[in-house]
Amino acid sequence: MSFDLLAAARRDMIQQGFEPDFPPGTDPQLAELAKRKPAHPKGIQDLRGLLWSSIDNDTSRDLDQIEYAERVPAGIRILVGIADVDSDVVKDTPIDGHASVETTTVYTAVRNFPMLPEALSTGLTSLGENQDRMAIVIEIVAAADGTIASSSIFPALVRNRAQLAYDATGAWLEGRAAPGPKIAASAELQAQLKLQDEAAVALRAQRHRLGALNFDRSEAVASVSNGVVLDLRVAKKTRANDLIEDFMVAANEVMAQTLKASGASSIRRVVKTPERWPRIVELAAQHGERLPATPDSGALNAFLEKRRVADPVHYDDLSLAVVKLMGPGEYVMNRAADPPIGHFGLAATDYTHSTAPNRRFADLVMQRLIKAVWAKAPAPYSDAELDAIARNCTLKEDAARKVERIMGKRVAALAVQTRIGESFNALVTGVSAKGVFVRVPDPPVEGMLCQGQRGVDVGDQIRVKLLRADPSSGFIDFARE
């Protein structure tokens, strides 16, 4: 019997507190925006002549950022252009009200549920190829050792010259494949990407010297057509993913530091000290390594790097176990004078989310805060309002994670329904009052350990047999062999 993935996704959204439909007033607001002539404010820098490019997923159309780099005496000047969503999504309008409640785009295998109407997020406010757009540009001059020599933030008019994809660009940067058509056709673009990669490598090395953690992440990517799961594969992080991640981390630090230096309150993205550090210490001991009794990101990263070299086959499993034990990040309101909470995984004391305003409401709020600083105007939100926004963003991010997880399990259950009774290698990824959870790397699915769960903990590697796969509930059940 067939299973309706789209209907299930919609039900899951509603059950987790989301409203999949946009409110009354959205269509008239979009109609007014469509009639509006493109505005190029006087005094705004015109940077359309630069060779900007974007790198994102193959199917992404809600493009939030573009990048450009050039060599300067102090190092490499990096420009990260962020879509100026605030120019089209005015505060307290119907579309903004919806975004403030939803706070995030939710990605499911069968459909994306956007925070903003697609007429905006994949159209007017997307940095699509060969489109003139207003942007908030974060400028970073990275020295040869990866330290930040200088930084600034300013508005500009930009044009994305090349929309690129992670897989193909990463394969080329790593020397595993020939360049794609756009890169192959332009020696200038090739040189530009190589320079961006050089800057990213320097930034990354400096972050790791400060103790930032370096995880090899992989995720299951499904190919679904008309509700039928055609394929379920593992997508590995590439050098292109690293490049964008390194630039975004640096840009988000600059935004947080700039607002703090201006005396403005803001929203921070934090990962607190891991509560389950003793279990991380125990995992390290199982591999013959000793970690300090108190949390130390630098020591943890050194251990992870050592294991990456010693056992690359199982490094993904170890990375996943550590990520689970660290716990999720959260949003918090931060006054300029408040002591920093910091981001344990990034070894950063000042960090925010500001580089994806088409997809995250916190990032749109950050745009409004920096614009108020530029204008020397009162903050658009009180501290109490920022605190409420931060709490809601955390709650909705958790809810989105639940929707994406259950939909991933539904898709996985459909993909493995014909493999009941087969045995697989598995990693224990969660132990709680709800049960013991395991991940199978091939095929990439997760489920509950229903038999033989006594005595196992996060990070243990075991052998399991598939007992049941039910897409209606999303349950995938295993027994320990």
N, C-alpha and C positions, 0 to 999 in steps of 0.2 A: 504494500500500500504506500502511495506517495505521501510525502510530508511537506507541508507548506512552510518553507523557511521564512518567507517574507512576512506572513501573518504572525509567525512565532516571534520574529524580531520586533514587530510593532507591539505585540502583547508584552514582551520583556521590557521594552522602553517604558510603557505606561506603568507596569508594576514597579519599576525602579524610580518612579517619580518624574519621568520626562513627559513632555507634551510633543508628540511627533508633528503636529500640525501648527502652522503659524497663525497668529491671532488676527482678528478683524482689524483692518487698518493697514495690513501689510501690503496688499495689492495697490491701494492708492499711493502709499509711500514709494513703492517701487516704480509706479507709473511716473511720479514726479521726478524721481532720480533719472529715469530713462530719457525724459525730455530735457534735462538740464545739460547745457553745453559744458564741455570740459573746461575747468578753471585752471589757469596757470598764474597763480598769484605773483604780483610784482615783487622783485627782490629775492625770489626763490632761486636757488642755484639750478641751472639746467644741465643735468648730467646725462642727457640722452645720448651724447656722443661717445660715452664710454662703452667698452665691450662687456656689458653685464651679462651674466648667465645665471641660470637656476639649475639645481640638481634636486630631484625629488623622486618619488615612486613613479613607475612607468605610467600608471593610470591617473595620477594626481592632476587635478585642474584647479584646486583651491591653493594657488601658489602664494605663499606669504613672504618669501624672501628671495633676493637675488644678490650676487656677490661680484666683486671686482677687486683686483689687487695690482699694485705697481711698486717697483723698487724705488726707494728714496734713501737719502744719506743715512738716516737713522735705522733703516731696516726695510721692512715691507709694509706698505700702507694698505690696509684692508678696509674696504667699504662694504658694509652689509646694508642693503636697502630693504626696509620692512614696509609692506603695503600699508598705506595710510587709510585704514578702514574708518577711522573716526571722521574723516572728511565726508563720508557718505552715510555713516550710521550715527545720526545725531542723538545725543543723550536724551533719554526720556521719551523717545518716539516708540511706536509699537514694535518695530524691529529690535530696537535696543532693549526694550522691556522684556521681550522674549529671550534675547541673548543673555540678559542678566539673570534670568531664572534657570535657563538650560545650562549655561556656562561653557559648554564644550560640544564639539562635533563628536558623534558616536559612530565608530566604524564597525560595521558587521560585514560578514562575508557576502551577504546577499544584497545589502544596500547601506549607503551612508546616510545618517540622519544629521543634516548640517545645523550648526548653531545659527547661521545666517542663511537667508534664502539663497539658493544657488545662482539666482540672477545677480547677486552681489558676490558671494564667496568664490564662484567659478567664473564670474564675469567682471562687473565693474570694479570690484576691489581685489581681484586676483592679478598678480603680476605676470599675466600671460605674455607669450612671445609676441614681439612686435607691437605691443600696446603701450601708449604713453600713459604713465601713471604717476600720481603723487606718492612720495615715499618719505618715511623717516629714516635717515641714513645714520648709521652708527660707524664712526671712523675710528680705526685702531691702528696704531703704528707699532708693529711687533719687531723688537730687536732680534738680532741673530740668536740670542739665547732663549727666546720665547717670552721674555718679559715685555710688559706694555710700556713703551716709551712715552706715548701720549695718546689721548683719545678725545673725542668730541661727538656731539649728536646735533643734527641739523636737518631741516626739511629740504627736499629736492625733487625735481622732475626727472623721472628715469624711464628707460625702455629696456626690457629684457630682450637681448639679442639672440639667445640660444637656450631653449628649454631642453634640459638634458635629464637622463634617468640614472639612478644609482647603479644598477647592475652593469649596464654597458659602460658607463664612465669609469666605474670602479675597476672593471676588468681591464680596461685600457691603461689606467693609472698603475695597475699592478703588473702590467706586461703580460697578461694572460690572453689578451685578444686585441685585434686591430681596432682602431678608433671607429666609432659610428660615423654615419654620413656627415653630420654637422661638424664634428670635430675633424674628420679627415679633410673636409673642404676648406679649412681655415688654419693656416700655420699660426696666425695670431691667436686664435682661440686655444690651440694646443699649448702655446707658450703661456697664455693667461692661466689655464688650468694647472699647468706645472708649477707656476709661481704660487698660485693659491695653495696647492698641495705642500709646497715648501714651507709656506707660512704656517699652515695647519700642523705640520710635523713639529715645528719649533714650539708652537703654543702648547701642543699636547705634551711634549717632553718636559716643559716647564711645569705644567699642571701635575704631572706624575712626580716630579722632583718635590713638589709641595705635598704629595701624599694622595692625590686623586686616584681613584680606583679605575682600573682598565678591564672592562668585561668584554668577552666575546659573546655577543648576543645572537641568538638565532630565534626565528619565529616561524610558526606554521602559516603558510599562505595557501588559501584554497582558491581553486578555480571553479566557480559556480555558474551554471547557465540554465535558466528556466527552472530553478529549484533543484537541479541535478548537480551533485558534486563530481566534477570531471577529474580533479586532481587535488592532492594535498601534499605539499612539498615544504622543505625547510629552506627559508631564505636566510643567508648568512650576511653579516655586516661586511661591507667592502671598504676600500680606502676612500671611496667617494662619500660613503656614510660618515666615516671619520672626519673628513674634511668639513662637511657641513656641521657636524656636531661640535667640532672644535671652534669653528667660527661663531656658532650660536651661543656656546658657553661664554666665550669672550665678550660677545655683544651683550648678553644678559648681565654679566658682571658690570660692564660699563654703564648700562642703564641704571642698575641698582646704586652704583657708586655715585653717579651723576646726581640722582635725586637726593641721595643722602647729603652730598656736599652742598646742595641747594637748600637744605633744611626742610625738605618736603617729606611728608609721610608717604608710604608706598606699601605695596604688597610684595612679600618675599616668598620665594620658593625654598623650602628647607627640608633637609633630611636629618633628623635628630640622631644622637648617639644611639647605636643599635642596642635595644633592650636584651637581645639574645646573644650578646657578645660571648658569654661563656660557651655557648654551643659552637660558635665560630672558632673559638680557641680549641675546642674539642676536635672539630673537623681538621684543623691544622695538625694537631697532635697525631691523628690517624695517619697523616702523611709524613710523620717524622719531623714536623716543624713546631717551633715554640713561638707563640704570640704572647704579648704582654697581657697581664690580667685586666688592665684598663684599656678601653677602646683606643686604637691607634691606626688611623687610615694608612699612614705610610708603611707601617709594619705589615698590615693586611695586604697592601698592594705588592710589597716585595714578595710575600708568600705566594700570591696569585701569579705573579710573573714567573716565579721559580717553577710553579706547577705547570704553567703554560708550556715551558720548555721541556720539562721532565715527562709530561704525559699529555700531549696535545689532543689525543683521542678522547680523553675524558674531561678535558678542561671545561667544555661547555656545561657539563653536569655540575662540576664544582662551582662554576660561576653562578649558575641558577640557584644552587643551594645557598650561597652567600647572599645573593640578592633577596631571596625569600626571608632570610634571617635578619637582614638589615631593616626590612619593613618599608612601607610606602612613604613617599614624600607628602608634604602638605603645604598649604598656603597660610601665611600669617600676616597680619597688619604690623608694620614696622614704622615707628617714629624715628626721625633722624638721630635722636639722642639715645634711642634704645640700644642696649648691648646686643650684638649680633648673635643669632642662634646658629647660623651657618648651615652648610650643606656638606654632610659627612662624606658622601661619595665623591664629591667634586673638590673636597678640601678647600672650599670657598667660604669666606665669611660674609660676603655681599653677593647675593644672587637672586634673580627674579625670573619671571617668564614674561617676555615682551616681544618675541620674534614670530608669533603665530596668531595674529589678531583675527584672522578669518576663522580660526578653529577654537580659540580659547578666549573667554571673556576677560580673564585677568590681564591678558596682553592688551586688549582694547582699552581697559582702564589705565594701564601704564602709559599708553599714548596720550590720553587726556591729561594725565598728571604732568608729563614732560612738556606738553604744550602750554599748560598753565605756568610752568616755570619760565618758559621762553617769553610768554606774554607778561610776566610779573603780575599775574592775576591770582585771585583767590583760588585755592584748590577746588576742583569740581566735586570732591567728595570729602565729607568730614571723616575724622578718625573712626568714629562709630560705624559709619557707612562702609569704610574700607574693611573694618573688622568683620562686618556681616558678609560682605562680598567674599572675603577670603575664606570664611567658614563654609559658605555655600559652594564655592568653587571646589573645596576639598571634598565636601559631601557628594557633589555631582560627579567629580572625577572618580570617586570610589564607586558610585552607581554605574557610571559608564564602563568601568572596568568589569563590573559584574555582568552587564549586558554583553560586552564583547567576549567575556569568558564563557557564558552559557551558550552564546551563539557559536563560538568556536567549538564547544563540546557537541552541540547539535550537528554541526558540519562534520566533525570528526566521527561521531557515531554513525552518520550516514556513510562515511567513507570506509568504515571498518566492519559494517554489518555482515559482510560475507566472510569475515575472518574469525568468527567465534571458535574458541578451542585452540587457537594458535598460541605459542609461547613467545615472549619478548623479554629483552633486557629492559630494566626500568630504574629510575631514580626516585627516591622518596623526596617529595617537594613540600609536603605540609603535614604537620601532626597537630591536631587540635581536638577539642571536644566533639567536633562534627565528624571526625574520622581521620584516616590516613590517606594521603593523596600521592599518586605516583605519576611520573612522566615517562612515556616510551619515545625514544628518539626516532625510530623507524618502524612504522609510520609515525609522524609527530603528533601524538595524542596524549591527553591526560585523563586520569580517571581515579576512582576510589579503590583502595585495597580492601576488599570485603572479607577476605579470608587470609589468616596468617599475619595479621598486622601487629601482634604483640612483639614488643622489644625493638621495633624499628624507629628511626628518627630521621629528621631532615638531613639529606646528604648521603644516606645509605644507598648502595647499589644492590639490587636484588633481581631475581628472575620471576616473572609473572605469567599467568595464563589469562587470556581474555574470556570472561564469562558472559558478558552481556553488553549490548550497544543499543541504546534506546534514544532515538532523536527527539521523541516527544518530550522526554524529561531532561534530555542532555546527559543522561547517566551512561558512563562507561565503567564497568566493574571488572576488577581483576582479582585473582587469587595468587598468593605467594606459592611458588613451587618449592 
